[in-house]
């Protein structure tokens, strides 16, 4: 069976205006990230920038990687990737936020 005869060869074509709108949204989110970098909101800065980064990642995955119009199995694996990333971030933050718990001289 050749690839051209499979049922998964249909491509969902989006209009260029969708790509331009997503590009504009990504540029606005980029400007927001840079803007929040200049504000001192304490620990809230990290939360806000991570939420903006997650929004950018979701936009890229849904539109540019065509996950939005894919089968549910693709959604499952994309979600599993985001879940794994969340686990890695949580473990890294656990290390970062607990470094001051031990009284080690010079650290």
Residue pairs with C-beta under 8 A, 6 or more apart in sequence:
3 9
8 71
12 66
12 69
14 63
18 63
19 63
19 64
22 59
22 63
22 64
25 59
26 56
26 59
26 60
29 52
29 55
29 56
29 59
30 56
32 52
33 49
33 52
33 53
36 45
36 48
36 49
36 52
37 45
37 49
39 45
41 48
50 89
57 82
61 67
61 78
62 68
65 78
67 74
67 75
67 78
99 107
